[in-house]
Amino acid sequence: MDFKPSREIDIAGAEMAVATYIFSKDLLDSQILIDSGLCRGDRGTLRTLEPRTEIVDDVINLLVSMLKKTAPPCKWYMPMTIMQAVIEGRRLSSPIVARIARDYMPSKVDEVRWIYQPMWCLGHWFLMIIDVPRKRLIHLDSLHNRDMEPKRREAMEKVAPELEMMTVGDGWLKNPAVRRPRFSTFEFDVPTVPQQDRNS
């Protein structure tokens, strides 16, 4: 492997054999190692998980497609496609929107409780969770930076209305008498994350 796993990674036996196979510098980067049905990941893609390497969006999309397979219909795990288009100021074509709805939005909008949308802003990954029952846009970030918070909030407040627009129409409501969730009106929320004790 190009890197030596640290003690914190704590892998041995079969896990070490799998890690060696994935991260081997002697095997082809173009070899497909994961095919989720919705997207594929080759060795080169997975090698971006190595320490001190920038993770590419294909890895995030692979994770999303795997999570959605076992998730209940009330949880939507969204791909990067929508966020990327919004941030870049592009409109998605109707066939792409229809495919995303079919593959990633398994319930009606009045049944969804949480929407998980990976976000990329100013060279950094973080997660937006749309908490529908509490009407919150939650910003989760393992490396939270208060100085960057306004830009990340701005990105979230651009993506939420796009997700809302995708659910317009009577076909998106199980119960037509229920009020449609308005993601664009939800409050921004940054949960307090306990600081890790560096001495422990």
Secondary structure, DSSP 8 states (H G I E B T S, - for coil): --S---TTT---THHHHHHHHHH-TTS-TT-EEEE-SS-EEEHHHHGGGSTT----HHHHHHHHHHHHHHS-TTEEE--HHHHHHHHHT----HHHHHHHHHHH--S-TTT--EEEEEEEETTEEEEEEEETTTTEEEEE-TT--TTTHHHHHHHHHHHHHHHHHTT-SGGG-SSTTS----GGG-EEE--------TT-
